[in-house]
Amino acid sequence: MKFIISLIILNLFVTLSYSQSSPEDKIGAWYMFDGTHIVSDQISIKTDVQLRSYELLDNMNLMFYNLGINYKLNPKTTATFAYCFLDIDKSYASNGTPHLFENRFYEQICYNHNLGILPIYHRFRLENRFLNYVDKNIVKNRFRYCLGTKIKLNNCFFVNCSNEIFANLKGDVFTENRFYTAIGINLSKYNNIQLGYLNHQINGENLHRLQIGIFIKTDYRKLTKVAS
């Protein structure tokens, strides 16, 4: 816990000490609230809200809303179909159109297994993106692959580490990569918070982001059985 508090203080100090005006020169933040709501042995509902800012406590540039349905194919494999809405303000960046809205659909497969004693997860995602600028609409499609591990340290703490690559299906192929590492704290059997660091490389920029996430899981199967 002392390490986590020290990390927060360090990030605040570094952020406030910067005086330059490029997104690469700031430590921004992603604040996440992620929910999984189990309704049957195979089906669960996925919800997600994110606020992203160019600076730690200021200059918000993106709001992200996600609603999806998960279907468990087997104990190791889950398929997901989801819809996302994004409100994006790119005015901080010098090379982007100031503001846009995005409607996004994605299809996803998650697969978990062990490599020796190391738990491994894979995420394969195909995204269909409908970008609505002030003066034009653009449709883009891309593929994402995430490889990661979640290592239990004890009953309270764990480490989550992953790397995700993005591949556009048209135009420049590899324009984005995300490396993420975090310390997680279990609040209960199903709920946890994660404090981590994200290195986000996108369109030639190398961004450093603090991530704070709250992850909850609810189980409605017992309520369904009682009602029936």
CYANA upper distance limits for C-alpha pairs under 8 A (distance plus 0.5 A):
  1 MET  CA      5 ILE  CA      6.83
  2 LYS  CA      6 SER  CA      6.58
  3 PHE  CA      7 LEU  CA      6.65
  4 ILE  CA      8 ILE  CA      6.88
  4 ILE  CA    195 LEU  CA      8.26
  5 ILE  CA      9 ILE  CA      6.84
  6 SER  CA     10 LEU  CA      6.59
  7 LEU  CA     11 ASN  CA      6.69
  8 ILE  CA     12 LEU  CA      6.74
  9 ILE  CA     13 PHE  CA      6.66
 10 LEU  CA     14 VAL  CA      6.66
 11 ASN  CA     15 THR  CA      6.53
 11 ASN  CA     27 ILE  CA      7.90
 11 ASN  CA    210 LEU  CA      8.48
 12 LEU  CA     16 LEU  CA      6.68
 12 LEU  CA     56 LEU  CA      7.94
 13 PHE  CA     17 SER  CA      6.65
 14 VAL  CA     18 TYR  CA      7.18
 14 VAL  CA     27 ILE  CA      8.21
 15 THR  CA     26 LYS  CA      6.67
 15 THR  CA     27 ILE  CA      6.13
 15 THR  CA     55 GLU  CA      7.86
 15 THR  CA     56 LEU  CA      7.38
 18 TYR  CA     25 ASP  CA      7.54
 18 TYR  CA     26 LYS  CA      7.29
 20 GLN  CA     25 ASP  CA      6.75
 20 GLN  CA     26 LYS  CA      8.35
 21 SER  CA     25 ASP  CA      7.39
 21 SER  CA     26 LYS  CA      8.33
 22 SER  CA     26 LYS  CA      7.44
 22 SER  CA     92 TYR  CA      8.22
 22 SER  CA     93 ALA  CA      7.85
 23 PRO  CA     27 ILE  CA      8.48
 23 PRO  CA     28 GLY  CA      8.46
 23 PRO  CA     54 TYR  CA      6.58
 23 PRO  CA     55 GLU  CA      8.48
 23 PRO  CA     92 TYR  CA      7.76
 23 PRO  CA     93 ALA  CA      7.46
 23 PRO  CA    207 LEU  CA      7.30
 24 GLU  CA    205 GLU  CA      7.08
 24 GLU  CA    206 ASN  CA      6.38
 24 GLU  CA    207 LEU  CA      5.53
 24 GLU  CA    208 HIS  CA      7.60
 25 ASP  CA    207 LEU  CA      8.46
 26 LYS  CA     54 TYR  CA      7.34
 26 LYS  CA     55 GLU  CA      6.38
 26 LYS  CA    207 LEU  CA      8.34
 26 LYS  CA    208 HIS  CA      7.77
 27 ILE  CA     54 TYR  CA      7.69
 27 ILE  CA     55 GLU  CA      6.18
 27 ILE  CA     56 LEU  CA      6.55
 27 ILE  CA    207 LEU  CA      8.09
 27 ILE  CA    208 HIS  CA      5.85
 27 ILE  CA    209 ARG  CA      5.95
 27 ILE  CA    210 LEU  CA      7.45
 28 GLY  CA     52 ARG  CA      8.14
 28 GLY  CA     53 SER  CA      6.01
 28 GLY  CA     54 TYR  CA      5.01
 28 GLY  CA     55 GLU  CA      4.40
 28 GLY  CA     56 LEU  CA      5.00
 28 GLY  CA     57 LEU  CA      8.32
 28 GLY  CA    207 LEU  CA      8.49
 28 GLY  CA    208 HIS  CA      7.00
 28 GLY  CA    209 ARG  CA      5.19
 28 GLY  CA    210 LEU  CA      6.72
 29 ALA  CA     52 ARG  CA      6.30
 29 ALA  CA     53 SER  CA      5.88
 29 ALA  CA     54 TYR  CA      7.32
 29 ALA  CA     55 GLU  CA      6.89
 29 ALA  CA     56 LEU  CA      5.51
 29 ALA  CA     57 LEU  CA      8.10
 29 ALA  CA    209 ARG  CA      5.40
 29 ALA  CA    210 LEU  CA      5.06
 29 ALA  CA    211 GLN  CA      6.17
 29 ALA  CA    212 ILE  CA      8.21
 30 TRP  CA     50 GLN  CA      7.28
 30 TRP  CA     51 LEU  CA      6.30
 30 TRP  CA     52 ARG  CA      4.89
 30 TRP  CA     53 SER  CA      7.01
 30 TRP  CA    209 ARG  CA      7.25
 30 TRP  CA    210 LEU  CA      6.77
 30 TRP  CA    211 GLN  CA      5.28
 30 TRP  CA    212 ILE  CA      6.89
 31 TYR  CA     50 GLN  CA      6.08
 31 TYR  CA     51 LEU  CA      5.67
 31 TYR  CA     52 ARG  CA      6.81
 31 TYR  CA    211 GLN  CA      6.51
 31 TYR  CA    212 ILE  CA      5.56
 31 TYR  CA    213 GLY  CA      6.41
 32 MET  CA     48 ASP  CA      7.79
 32 MET  CA     49 VAL  CA      6.38
 32 MET  CA     50 GLN  CA      5.01
 32 MET  CA     51 LEU  CA      7.13
 32 MET  CA    211 GLN  CA      8.12
 32 MET  CA    212 ILE  CA      6.73
 32 MET  CA    213 GLY  CA      4.96
 32 MET  CA    214 ILE  CA      6.70
 33 PHE  CA     48 ASP  CA      6.25
 33 PHE  CA     49 VAL  CA      5.78
 33 PHE  CA     50 GLN  CA      6.94
 33 PHE  CA    213 GLY  CA      6.34
 33 PHE  CA    214 ILE  CA      5.43
 33 PHE  CA    215 PHE  CA      6.66
 34 ASP  CA     46 LYS  CA      8.35
 34 ASP  CA     47 THR  CA      6.47
 34 ASP  CA     48 ASP  CA      4.98
 34 ASP  CA     49 VAL  CA      7.06
 34 ASP  CA    213 GLY  CA      7.87
 34 ASP  CA    214 ILE  CA      6.64
 34 ASP  CA    215 PHE  CA      5.27
 34 ASP  CA    216 ILE  CA      6.82
 35 GLY  CA     46 LYS  CA      6.46
 35 GLY  CA     47 THR  CA      5.50
 35 GLY  CA     48 ASP  CA      6.63
 35 GLY  CA    215 PHE  CA      6.37
 35 GLY  CA    216 ILE  CA      5.41
 35 GLY  CA    217 LYS  CA      6.22
 35 GLY  CA    218 THR  CA      8.32
 36 THR  CA     44 SER  CA      7.01
 36 THR  CA     45 ILE  CA      6.24
 36 THR  CA     46 LYS  CA      5.37
 36 THR  CA     47 THR  CA      6.93
 36 THR  CA    216 ILE  CA      6.93
 36 THR  CA    217 LYS  CA      5.23
 36 THR  CA    218 THR  CA      6.90
 37 HIS  CA     44 SER  CA      5.76
 37 HIS  CA     45 ILE  CA      5.47
 37 HIS  CA     46 LYS  CA      7.03
 37 HIS  CA    217 LYS  CA      6.20
 37 HIS  CA    218 THR  CA      5.24
 37 HIS  CA    219 ASP  CA      6.45
 37 HIS  CA    220 TYR  CA      7.78
 38 ILE  CA     43 ILE  CA      6.85
 38 ILE  CA     44 SER  CA      4.64
 38 ILE  CA     45 ILE  CA      6.93
 38 ILE  CA    217 LYS  CA      8.02
 38 ILE  CA    218 THR  CA      6.57
 38 ILE  CA    219 ASP  CA      5.21
 38 ILE  CA    220 TYR  CA      6.33
 38 ILE  CA    221 ARG  CA      7.44
 39 VAL  CA     43 ILE  CA      6.35
 39 VAL  CA     44 SER  CA      5.87
 39 VAL  CA     45 ILE  CA      7.98
 39 VAL  CA    219 ASP  CA      7.04
 39 VAL  CA    220 TYR  CA      5.65
 39 VAL  CA    221 ARG  CA      6.01
 39 VAL  CA    224 THR  CA      8.41
 40 SER  CA     44 SER  CA      7.30
 40 SER  CA    220 TYR  CA      8.02
 40 SER  CA    221 ARG  CA      6.16
 41 ASP  CA     72 LYS  CA      8.27
 41 ASP  CA    221 ARG  CA      8.30
 42 GLN  CA     70 ASN  CA      8.34
 42 GLN  CA     71 TYR  CA      5.85
 42 GLN  CA     72 LYS  CA      5.20
 42 GLN  CA     73 LEU  CA      7.74
 43 ILE  CA     69 ILE  CA      7.60
 43 ILE  CA     70 ASN  CA      6.08
 43 ILE  CA     71 TYR  CA      5.27
 43 ILE  CA     72 LYS  CA      6.93
 44 SER  CA     69 ILE  CA      6.46
 44 SER  CA     70 ASN  CA      5.62
 44 SER  CA     71 TYR  CA      7.24
 45 ILE  CA     67 LEU  CA      7.95
 45 ILE  CA     68 GLY  CA      6.38
 45 ILE  CA     69 ILE  CA      5.19
 45 ILE  CA     70 ASN  CA      6.59
 46 LYS  CA     66 ASN  CA      8.04
 46 LYS  CA     67 LEU  CA      6.10
 46 LYS  CA     68 GLY  CA      5.24
 46 LYS  CA     69 ILE  CA      6.22
 46 LYS  CA     70 ASN  CA      7.33
 47 THR  CA     65 TYR  CA      8.24
 47 THR  CA     66 ASN  CA      6.03
 47 THR  CA     67 LEU  CA      5.30
 47 THR  CA     68 GLY  CA      7.05
 48 ASP  CA     64 PHE  CA      8.23
 48 ASP  CA     65 TYR  CA      6.31
 48 ASP  CA     66 ASN  CA      5.37
 48 ASP  CA     67 LEU  CA      7.22
 49 VAL  CA     63 MET  CA      8.04
 49 VAL  CA     64 PHE  CA      6.07
 49 VAL  CA     65 TYR  CA      5.25
 49 VAL  CA     66 ASN  CA      6.93
 50 GLN  CA     62 LEU  CA      8.39
 50 GLN  CA     63 MET  CA      6.29
 50 GLN  CA     64 PHE  CA      5.40
 50 GLN  CA     65 TYR  CA      7.18
 51 LEU  CA     60 MET  CA      7.69
 51 LEU  CA     61 ASN  CA      8.46
 51 LEU  CA     62 LEU  CA      6.42
 51 LEU  CA     63 MET  CA      5.35
 51 LEU  CA     64 PHE  CA      7.01
 52 ARG  CA     60 MET  CA      6.30
 52 ARG  CA     61 ASN  CA      6.43
 52 ARG  CA     62 LEU  CA      5.56
 52 ARG  CA     63 MET  CA      7.01
 53 SER  CA     57 LEU  CA      7.84
 53 SER  CA     58 ASP  CA      6.86
 53 SER  CA     59 ASN  CA      5.93
 53 SER  CA     60 MET  CA      4.34
 53 SER  CA     61 ASN  CA      5.68
 53 SER  CA     62 LEU  CA      7.30
 54 TYR  CA     58 ASP  CA      7.54
 54 TYR  CA     59 ASN  CA      6.00
 54 TYR  CA     60 MET  CA      6.65
 54 TYR  CA     61 ASN  CA      6.98
 54 TYR  CA     92 TYR  CA      8.37
 55 GLU  CA     59 ASN  CA      6.34
 55 GLU  CA     60 MET  CA      8.02
 56 LEU  CA    210 LEU  CA      8.03
 60 MET  CA     89 ASP  CA      8.40
 61 ASN  CA     88 ILE  CA      6.27
 61 ASN  CA     89 ASP  CA      5.21
 61 ASN  CA     90 LYS  CA      6.90
 62 LEU  CA     86 LEU  CA      7.40
 62 LEU  CA     87 ASP  CA      6.13
 62 LEU  CA     88 ILE  CA      4.99
 62 LEU  CA     89 ASP  CA      6.65
 63 MET  CA     86 LEU  CA      6.18
 63 MET  CA     87 ASP  CA      5.69
 63 MET  CA     88 ILE  CA      7.11
 64 PHE  CA     84 CYS  CA      7.57
 64 PHE  CA     85 PHE  CA      6.48
 64 PHE  CA     86 LEU  CA      5.16
 64 PHE  CA     87 ASP  CA      7.20
 65 TYR  CA     84 CYS  CA      5.97
 65 TYR  CA     85 PHE  CA      5.76
 65 TYR  CA     86 LEU  CA      6.97
 66 ASN  CA     82 ALA  CA      7.44
 66 ASN  CA     83 TYR  CA      6.39
 66 ASN  CA     84 CYS  CA      4.86
 66 ASN  CA     85 PHE  CA      7.14
 67 LEU  CA     82 ALA  CA      6.09
 67 LEU  CA     83 TYR  CA      6.02
 67 LEU  CA     84 CYS  CA      6.93
 68 GLY  CA     80 THR  CA      7.19
 68 GLY  CA     81 PHE  CA      6.04
 68 GLY  CA     82 ALA  CA      4.25
 68 GLY  CA     83 TYR  CA      6.64
 69 ILE  CA     80 THR  CA      6.12
 69 ILE  CA     81 PHE  CA      6.11
 69 ILE  CA     82 ALA  CA      6.80
 70 ASN  CA     78 THR  CA      7.03
 70 ASN  CA     79 ALA  CA      6.18
 70 ASN  CA     80 THR  CA      4.93
 70 ASN  CA     81 PHE  CA      7.30
 71 TYR  CA     78 THR  CA      6.12
 71 TYR  CA     79 ALA  CA      5.71
 71 TYR  CA     80 THR  CA      6.80
 72 LYS  CA     77 THR  CA      6.65
 72 LYS  CA     78 THR  CA      4.82
 72 LYS  CA     79 ALA  CA      6.84
 73 LEU  CA     77 THR  CA      6.02
 73 LEU  CA     78 THR  CA      6.00
 73 LEU  CA     79 ALA  CA      7.43
 74 ASN  CA     78 THR  CA      7.57
 76 LYS  CA    110 CYS  CA      8.49
 76 LYS  CA    111 TYR  CA      6.04
 76 LYS  CA    112 ASN  CA      5.59
 76 LYS  CA    113 HIS  CA      7.25
 77 THR  CA    109 ILE  CA      7.52
 77 THR  CA    110 CYS  CA      6.10
 77 THR  CA    111 TYR  CA      5.08
 77 THR  CA    112 ASN  CA      7.14
 78 THR  CA    109 ILE  CA      6.27
 78 THR  CA    110 CYS  CA      5.69
 78 THR  CA    111 TYR  CA      7.19
 79 ALA  CA    107 GLU  CA      8.08
 79 ALA  CA    108 GLN  CA      6.12
 79 ALA  CA    109 ILE  CA      5.07
 79 ALA  CA    110 CYS  CA      6.94
 80 THR  CA    106 TYR  CA      8.45
 80 THR  CA    107 GLU  CA      6.29
 80 THR  CA    108 GLN  CA      5.44
 80 THR  CA    109 ILE  CA      6.89
 81 PHE  CA    105 PHE  CA      7.99
 81 PHE  CA    106 TYR  CA      6.36
 81 PHE  CA    107 GLU  CA      5.27
 81 PHE  CA    108 GLN  CA      6.96
 82 ALA  CA    105 PHE  CA      6.20
 82 ALA  CA    106 TYR  CA      5.98
 82 ALA  CA    107 GLU  CA      7.28
 83 TYR  CA    103 ASN  CA      7.94
 83 TYR  CA    104 ARG  CA      6.20
 83 TYR  CA    105 PHE  CA      5.09
 83 TYR  CA    106 TYR  CA      7.17
 84 CYS  CA    102 GLU  CA      8.47
 84 CYS  CA    103 ASN  CA      6.43
 84 CYS  CA    104 ARG  CA      5.42
 84 CYS  CA    105 PHE  CA      6.78
 85 PHE  CA    101 PHE  CA      8.00
 85 PHE  CA    102 GLU  CA      6.27
 85 PHE  CA    103 ASN  CA      5.37
 85 PHE  CA    104 ARG  CA      6.79
 86 LEU  CA    101 PHE  CA      6.20
 86 LEU  CA    102 GLU  CA      5.46
 86 LEU  CA    103 ASN  CA      7.08
 87 ASP  CA    100 LEU  CA      6.99
 87 ASP  CA    101 PHE  CA      5.35
 87 ASP  CA    102 GLU  CA      7.13
 88 ILE  CA     99 HIS  CA      6.32
 88 ILE  CA    100 LEU  CA      5.92
 88 ILE  CA    101 PHE  CA      6.55
 88 ILE  CA    102 GLU  CA      8.28
 89 ASP  CA     98 PRO  CA      6.41
 89 ASP  CA     99 HIS  CA      5.02
 89 ASP  CA    100 LEU  CA      7.13
 90 LYS  CA     96 GLY  CA      6.48
 90 LYS  CA     97 THR  CA      6.84
 90 LYS  CA     98 PRO  CA      5.16
 90 LYS  CA     99 HIS  CA      6.11
 91 SER  CA     96 GLY  CA      7.59
 91 SER  CA     97 THR  CA      7.59
 91 SER  CA     98 PRO  CA      4.79
 91 SER  CA     99 HIS  CA      7.31
 92 TYR  CA     98 PRO  CA      8.40
 97 THR  CA    133 TYR  CA      8.33
 99 HIS  CA    133 TYR  CA      7.18
 99 HIS  CA    134 VAL  CA      7.85
100 LEU  CA    131 LEU  CA      7.35
100 LEU  CA    132 ASN  CA      6.07
100 LEU  CA    133 TYR  CA      5.15
100 LEU  CA    134 VAL  CA      7.30
101 PHE  CA    131 LEU  CA      6.57
101 PHE  CA    132 ASN  CA      5.65
101 PHE  CA    133 TYR  CA      7.21
102 GLU  CA    129 ARG  CA      7.30
102 GLU  CA    130 PHE  CA      6.07
102 GLU  CA    131 LEU  CA      5.08
102 GLU  CA    132 ASN  CA      6.47
103 ASN  CA    129 ARG  CA      6.65
103 ASN  CA    130 PHE  CA      5.65
103 ASN  CA    131 LEU  CA      7.18
104 ARG  CA    127 GLU  CA      7.37
104 ARG  CA    128 ASN  CA      6.19
104 ARG  CA    129 ARG  CA      5.07
104 ARG  CA    130 PHE  CA      6.57
105 PHE  CA    127 GLU  CA      6.38
105 PHE  CA    128 ASN  CA      5.73
105 PHE  CA    129 ARG  CA      7.15
106 TYR  CA    125 ARG  CA      7.13
106 TYR  CA    126 LEU  CA      6.00
106 TYR  CA    127 GLU  CA      4.85
106 TYR  CA    128 ASN  CA      6.57
107 GLU  CA    125 ARG  CA      6.21
107 GLU  CA    126 LEU  CA      5.86
107 GLU  CA    127 GLU  CA      7.19
108 GLN  CA    123 ARG  CA      7.52
108 GLN  CA    124 PHE  CA      6.05
108 GLN  CA    125 ARG  CA      4.80
108 GLN  CA    126 LEU  CA      6.93
109 ILE  CA    123 ARG  CA      6.35
109 ILE  CA    124 PHE  CA      5.73
109 ILE  CA    125 ARG  CA      7.05
110 CYS  CA    121 TYR  CA      7.62
110 CYS  CA    122 HIS  CA      6.12
110 CYS  CA    123 ARG  CA      5.00
110 CYS  CA    124 PHE  CA      6.92
111 TYR  CA    121 TYR  CA      6.24
111 TYR  CA    122 HIS  CA      5.66
111 TYR  CA    123 ARG  CA      7.06
112 ASN  CA    119 PRO  CA      7.91
112 ASN  CA    120 ILE  CA      6.26
112 ASN  CA    121 TYR  CA      4.90
112 ASN  CA    122 HIS  CA      6.86
113 HIS  CA    119 PRO  CA      6.52
113 HIS  CA    120 ILE  CA      5.91
113 HIS  CA    121 TYR  CA      7.00
114 ASN  CA    118 LEU  CA      5.99
114 ASN  CA    119 PRO  CA      4.88
114 ASN  CA    120 ILE  CA      6.08
115 LEU  CA    119 PRO  CA      6.71
115 LEU  CA    120 ILE  CA      7.12
118 LEU  CA    149 THR  CA      7.88
118 LEU  CA    151 ILE  CA      7.85
119 PRO  CA    149 THR  CA      6.17
119 PRO  CA    150 LYS  CA      6.94
119 PRO  CA    151 ILE  CA      7.44
120 ILE  CA    147 LEU  CA      7.90
120 ILE  CA    148 GLY  CA      6.35
120 ILE  CA    149 THR  CA      5.23
120 ILE  CA    150 LYS  CA      7.79
121 TYR  CA    147 LEU  CA      6.48
121 TYR  CA    148 GLY  CA      5.82
121 TYR  CA    149 THR  CA      6.46
122 HIS  CA    145 TYR  CA      7.78
122 HIS  CA    146 CYS  CA      6.19
122 HIS  CA    147 LEU  CA      5.37
122 HIS  CA    148 GLY  CA      7.12
123 ARG  CA    144 ARG  CA      8.29
123 ARG  CA    145 TYR  CA      6.11
123 ARG  CA    146 CYS  CA      5.47
123 ARG  CA    147 LEU  CA      7.19
124 PHE  CA    143 PHE  CA      8.04
124 PHE  CA    144 ARG  CA      6.46
124 PHE  CA    145 TYR  CA      5.34
124 PHE  CA    146 CYS  CA      7.25
125 ARG  CA    143 PHE  CA      6.25
125 ARG  CA    144 ARG  CA      5.54
125 ARG  CA    145 TYR  CA      6.96
126 LEU  CA    141 ASN  CA      7.89
126 LEU  CA    142 ARG  CA      6.49
126 LEU  CA    143 PHE  CA      5.17
126 LEU  CA    144 ARG  CA      6.95
127 GLU  CA    141 ASN  CA      6.05
127 GLU  CA    142 ARG  CA      5.87
127 GLU  CA    143 PHE  CA      6.81
127 GLU  CA    144 ARG  CA      8.38
128 ASN  CA    139 VAL  CA      7.92
128 ASN  CA    140 LYS  CA      6.69
128 ASN  CA    141 ASN  CA      5.22
128 ASN  CA    142 ARG  CA      7.46
129 ARG  CA    139 VAL  CA      6.14
129 ARG  CA    140 LYS  CA      5.54
129 ARG  CA    141 ASN  CA      6.40
130 PHE  CA    137 ASN  CA      7.68
130 PHE  CA    138 ILE  CA      6.48
130 PHE  CA    139 VAL  CA      5.19
130 PHE  CA    140 LYS  CA      7.08
131 LEU  CA    137 ASN  CA      6.12
131 LEU  CA    138 ILE  CA      5.57
131 LEU  CA    139 VAL  CA      6.66
131 LEU  CA    140 LYS  CA      8.23
132 ASN  CA    136 LYS  CA      6.88
132 ASN  CA    137 ASN  CA      5.12
132 ASN  CA    138 ILE  CA      7.12
133 TYR  CA    137 ASN  CA      6.34
133 TYR  CA    138 ILE  CA      8.47
140 LYS  CA    168 ASN  CA      8.32
140 LYS  CA    169 LEU  CA      8.38
140 LYS  CA    170 LYS  CA      8.24
141 ASN  CA    168 ASN  CA      6.75
141 ASN  CA    169 LEU  CA      6.29
141 ASN  CA    170 LYS  CA      8.00
142 ARG  CA    166 PHE  CA      7.45
142 ARG  CA    167 ALA  CA      6.02
142 ARG  CA    168 ASN  CA      4.69
142 ARG  CA    169 LEU  CA      5.73
143 PHE  CA    166 PHE  CA      6.38
143 PHE  CA    167 ALA  CA      5.59
143 PHE  CA    168 ASN  CA      6.82
143 PHE  CA    169 LEU  CA      7.70
144 ARG  CA    164 GLU  CA      7.33
144 ARG  CA    165 ILE  CA      6.25
144 ARG  CA    166 PHE  CA      5.11
144 ARG  CA    167 ALA  CA      6.77
145 TYR  CA    164 GLU  CA      6.00
145 TYR  CA    165 ILE  CA      6.00
145 TYR  CA    166 PHE  CA      7.26
146 CYS  CA    162 SER  CA      7.25
146 CYS  CA    163 ASN  CA      6.16
146 CYS  CA    164 GLU  CA      4.55
146 CYS  CA    165 ILE  CA      7.01
147 LEU  CA    162 SER  CA      6.04
147 LEU  CA    163 ASN  CA      6.09
147 LEU  CA    164 GLU  CA      6.90
148 GLY  CA    160 ASN  CA      7.95
148 GLY  CA    161 CYS  CA      6.03
148 GLY  CA    162 SER  CA      4.35
148 GLY  CA    163 ASN  CA      6.86
149 THR  CA    160 ASN  CA      6.43
149 THR  CA    161 CYS  CA      6.04
149 THR  CA    162 SER  CA      6.88
150 LYS  CA    158 PHE  CA      7.37
150 LYS  CA    159 VAL  CA      6.12
150 LYS  CA    160 ASN  CA      4.92
150 LYS  CA    161 CYS  CA      7.00
151 ILE  CA    158 PHE  CA      5.98
151 ILE  CA    159 VAL  CA      5.62
151 ILE  CA    160 ASN  CA      6.97
152 LYS  CA    157 PHE  CA      7.05
152 LYS  CA    158 PHE  CA      4.85
152 LYS  CA    159 VAL  CA      7.04
153 LEU  CA    157 PHE  CA      5.94
153 LEU  CA    158 PHE  CA      5.42
153 LEU  CA    159 VAL  CA      7.68
154 ASN  CA    158 PHE  CA      7.40
155 ASN  CA    186 ASN  CA      7.94
156 CYS  CA    185 ILE  CA      6.14
156 CYS  CA    186 ASN  CA      5.56
156 CYS  CA    187 LEU  CA      8.08
157 PHE  CA    183 ILE  CA      7.57
157 PHE  CA    184 GLY  CA      6.05
157 PHE  CA    185 ILE  CA      5.30
157 PHE  CA    186 ASN  CA      6.76
158 PHE  CA    183 ILE  CA      6.50
158 PHE  CA    184 GLY  CA      5.51
158 PHE  CA    185 ILE  CA      7.11
158 PHE  CA    186 ASN  CA      8.43
159 VAL  CA    181 THR  CA      7.89
159 VAL  CA    182 ALA  CA      6.30
159 VAL  CA    183 ILE  CA      5.35
159 VAL  CA    184 GLY  CA      6.39
160 ASN  CA    180 TYR  CA      8.37
160 ASN  CA    181 THR  CA      6.17
160 ASN  CA    182 ALA  CA      5.70
160 ASN  CA    183 ILE  CA      6.98
160 ASN  CA    184 GLY  CA      7.54
161 CYS  CA    179 PHE  CA      8.35
161 CYS  CA    180 TYR  CA      6.12
161 CYS  CA    181 THR  CA      4.77
161 CYS  CA    182 ALA  CA      6.90
162 SER  CA    179 PHE  CA      6.46
162 SER  CA    180 TYR  CA      5.78
162 SER  CA    181 THR  CA      7.01
163 ASN  CA    177 ASN  CA      7.94
163 ASN  CA    178 ARG  CA      6.18
163 ASN  CA    179 PHE  CA      4.90
163 ASN  CA    180 TYR  CA      6.72
164 GLU  CA    177 ASN  CA      6.26
164 GLU  CA    178 ARG  CA      5.62
164 GLU  CA    179 PHE  CA      6.96
165 ILE  CA    174 PHE  CA      8.25
165 ILE  CA    176 GLU  CA      6.99
165 ILE  CA    177 ASN  CA      5.24
165 ILE  CA    178 ARG  CA      7.12
166 PHE  CA    173 VAL  CA      8.39
166 PHE  CA    174 PHE  CA      6.59
166 PHE  CA    175 THR  CA      7.44
166 PHE  CA    176 GLU  CA      5.95
166 PHE  CA    177 ASN  CA      6.63
167 ALA  CA    173 VAL  CA      5.50
167 ALA  CA    174 PHE  CA      5.55
167 ALA  CA    175 THR  CA      7.77
167 ALA  CA    176 GLU  CA      8.24
168 ASN  CA    172 ASP  CA      7.14
168 ASN  CA    173 VAL  CA      5.08
168 ASN  CA    174 PHE  CA      7.10
168 ASN  CA    175 THR  CA      8.31
169 LEU  CA    173 VAL  CA      7.09
175 THR  CA    201 GLN  CA      8.26
175 THR  CA    202 ILE  CA      6.16
175 THR  CA    203 ASN  CA      5.73
175 THR  CA    204 GLY  CA      7.83
176 GLU  CA    200 HIS  CA      7.91
176 GLU  CA    201 GLN  CA      5.88
176 GLU  CA    202 ILE  CA      4.81
176 GLU  CA    203 ASN  CA      6.97
177 ASN  CA    200 HIS  CA      6.53
177 ASN  CA    201 GLN  CA      5.66
177 ASN  CA    202 ILE  CA      7.10
178 ARG  CA    198 LEU  CA      7.20
178 ARG  CA    199 ASN  CA      6.26
178 ARG  CA    200 HIS  CA      5.20
178 ARG  CA    201 GLN  CA      6.85
179 PHE  CA    198 LEU  CA      6.15
179 PHE  CA    199 ASN  CA      5.64
179 PHE  CA    200 HIS  CA      7.14
180 TYR  CA    196 GLY  CA      7.51
180 TYR  CA    197 TYR  CA      6.29
180 TYR  CA    198 LEU  CA      5.01
180 TYR  CA    199 ASN  CA      6.99
181 THR  CA    196 GLY  CA      5.94
181 THR  CA    197 TYR  CA      6.05
181 THR  CA    198 LEU  CA      7.23
182 ALA  CA    194 GLN  CA      6.62
182 ALA  CA    195 LEU  CA      5.88
182 ALA  CA    196 GLY  CA      4.16
182 ALA  CA    197 TYR  CA      6.74
183 ILE  CA    194 GLN  CA      6.19
183 ILE  CA    195 LEU  CA      6.03
183 ILE  CA    196 GLY  CA      6.63
184 GLY  CA    192 ASN  CA      7.18
184 GLY  CA    193 ILE  CA      6.19
184 GLY  CA    194 GLN  CA      4.75
184 GLY  CA    195 LEU  CA      6.95
185 ILE  CA    192 ASN  CA      5.96
185 ILE  CA    193 ILE  CA      5.90
185 ILE  CA    194 GLN  CA      6.83
186 ASN  CA    190 TYR  CA      8.29
186 ASN  CA    191 ASN  CA      6.64
186 ASN  CA    192 ASN  CA      4.83
186 ASN  CA    193 ILE  CA      7.21
187 LEU  CA    191 ASN  CA      5.91
187 LEU  CA    192 ASN  CA      5.50
187 LEU  CA    193 ILE  CA      7.81
188 SER  CA    192 ASN  CA      7.37
190 TYR  CA    216 ILE  CA      6.78
190 TYR  CA    217 LYS  CA      5.86
190 TYR  CA    218 THR  CA      8.11
191 ASN  CA    214 ILE  CA      8.25
191 ASN  CA    215 PHE  CA      6.14
191 ASN  CA    216 ILE  CA      4.95
191 ASN  CA    217 LYS  CA      6.58
192 ASN  CA    214 ILE  CA      6.64
192 ASN  CA    215 PHE  CA      5.82
192 ASN  CA    216 ILE  CA      7.13
193 ILE  CA    212 ILE  CA      7.91
193 ILE  CA    213 GLY  CA      6.03
193 ILE  CA    214 ILE  CA      5.00
193 ILE  CA    215 PHE  CA      6.50
194 GLN  CA    211 GLN  CA      8.14
194 GLN  CA    212 ILE  CA      6.30
194 GLN  CA    213 GLY  CA      5.57
194 GLN  CA    214 ILE  CA      7.07
194 GLN  CA    215 PHE  CA      8.48
195 LEU  CA    210 LEU  CA      8.02
195 LEU  CA    211 GLN  CA      6.28
195 LEU  CA    212 ILE  CA      5.30
195 LEU  CA    213 GLY  CA      7.11
196 GLY  CA    210 LEU  CA      6.43
196 GLY  CA    211 GLN  CA      5.48
196 GLY  CA    212 ILE  CA      7.04
197 TYR  CA    208 HIS  CA      7.86
197 TYR  CA    209 ARG  CA      6.37
197 TYR  CA    210 LEU  CA      5.34
197 TYR  CA    211 GLN  CA      6.30
198 LEU  CA    208 HIS  CA      6.52
198 LEU  CA    209 ARG  CA      5.49
198 LEU  CA    210 LEU  CA      6.72
198 LEU  CA    211 GLN  CA      7.20
199 ASN  CA    206 ASN  CA      7.59
199 ASN  CA    207 LEU  CA      6.37
199 ASN  CA    208 HIS  CA      5.50
199 ASN  CA    209 ARG  CA      6.92
200 HIS  CA    205 GLU  CA      8.49
200 HIS  CA    206 ASN  CA      6.49
200 HIS  CA    207 LEU  CA      5.45
200 HIS  CA    208 HIS  CA      6.82
200 HIS  CA    209 ARG  CA      7.86
201 GLN  CA    205 GLU  CA      6.06
201 GLN  CA    206 ASN  CA      5.05
201 GLN  CA    207 LEU  CA      6.54
202 ILE  CA    206 ASN  CA      7.21
202 ILE  CA    207 LEU  CA      8.34
220 TYR  CA    224 THR  CA      6.75
221 ARG  CA    225 LYS  CA      6.79
222 LYS  CA    226 VAL  CA      6.76
223 LEU  CA    227 ALA  CA      6.64
224 THR  CA    228 SER  CA      6.72
